[in-house]
């Protein structure tokens, strides 16, 4: 990818985690679908000029995420997208060959992802990694269930 490219992400997602992941993936700007045309034009001007831009309505979410992030230990958010995918598949008790097939990569690639994950999360053994991943996958499933129930009630 050309490092001079201006990439403006337009998304329905308003969660700071999505903004962070888009920026890590190379986006230079992030707007909500609901943001109006004037803000979109301003964002285009800013990103083309080489500046980063985040929708005014989303800056609070970004600041809140930054302010509430606990300092110290490594986070699951520090994982790349492929590492996160492997991590959550391990959490679902998948074996290496299943993970490789699901991700469309070799078993060796999965082993490399898991080695990197262990390093980033400060995990020593495969057993400890599986336990951590299972807890994270369970927590993620509960959160998604809660969100769907809230939407159903609303």
N, C-alpha and C positions, 0 to 999 in steps of 0.2 A: 504494500500500500504506500502511496506517495505521502510522505510525512507533511507535505504542504497542503494536503487535501483538507477542505473544511467539510465536516460531516455534522449535519444538524439532525438530531434524532427527534422524530415526532411520535409520541406514544400516548396511549390511554393510561399507562401506569404512572402513578404519582408517588409511589414508595421510594424513599431515598436509596434503597438497595438497588433498584433498577437503574436509577440515575448513575450511581457509582459504577455499576457494571458496564453501562453504556460508555461512560467516560474512560474506563479502563480498556474497553475494546477499541477506543480511538475516536469516539464522538467528541466534537468540540463544542457542541451545543445540544440542549435538551429542552423540548417544548411539549406541553400537553396538547392533545387534540382539541381541547376546549379553548385554548388560547386563541385570541383573535388575530385577524390578518395584520393589523398594525404591529403587534408584538412579533409575529412571524417575520415580517419584513425587517424589523429592527434586529432580530436575532440573526438573520441572514447577513445583514451588513456587518454585524460584530464578528461573526465567524469567518466571513470572507476577509475581513481586515486582520485576521490572525488572533482574535481574542476568543476566550471561552464565554459561553452564555448559557444560563439556566433560567427558565421561565420565572418571572417574578412571583408567580403563585407557588412555585416549587422551592424557592430559596429557603423558606421556613422549614420545610421537610429536610432539606440538606443540612441546614444549621442544627436542627434538632438531632439528626442522626450523628453529626459530628460531636455535638456537645454531650450526648448521652452514651457515646461509645466508651466502654471501659478501657482504660489504658492498661498495658501489661501484656497478658497472654495472647497468643496467636488466635485468630478467629477463622471460622469456616468461610467468612467473606473474603479471606486472603487467598482462597483457592481459585484457580482458573476455572472457567466454565466446564472444561472436560474433567478436571479433578473433582469438582463438585458433583458432576454426574456419576463418576466412579464411586465417590464417597457415599452418596445416597443409595446407589445400587448395592454396595457392600452392606449398608444399613438394613436393606431388605433381605439380607441373608443370601444374596446371590453368590455363586461361586465364580472364580476367575473366568472360566470359559464362557459362562452365561453373560458376564459383564462385557467381555470382549465382543461377543456376538451382538449384544444390544447396542454397543457403542460403534460397531463396525470397525474395530481395530484388532490387532493381535493380542494374545495373552501377554507377550513381552511388553507391549505398550501399557496394558493395564497394570502390570507389575511396576513399571516406571512411574505411572500416576500414583500408585499406592505408596511408593517409596517417597515421592515428593510430598504427598499428603502427610505422611508420618513426620517428616521433617518440619513442615509448616505448622503442624498442630502439636508438636512436641511429644508425639506418641512413640513408644519404644517397640512394642510388639504388635503382631498382626491381631492377636486376641484383643488387645486394648483398643486398636483401631476399629475392629468390628463392634465392640461394645459402645464406643463413642458414636460411631456411625448409626447404630441401632437406636440409641437415645435421640440423636438428632433427627432421624427419619420419623420416629414416633412423635416427637414434638412438632415436626413439620406437618404430619398428617392431622394431628389434633388442631393445629392452627388453621389448616385449610377447612376442616370440618366446621370449626367455629365460624369462620368467615362465611361459609355457604349457608349456615343456619341463620346468621345475621341478615344476609341478603334475602333469604326466604321469608323472614319475618317482616322485613322493611317494605 
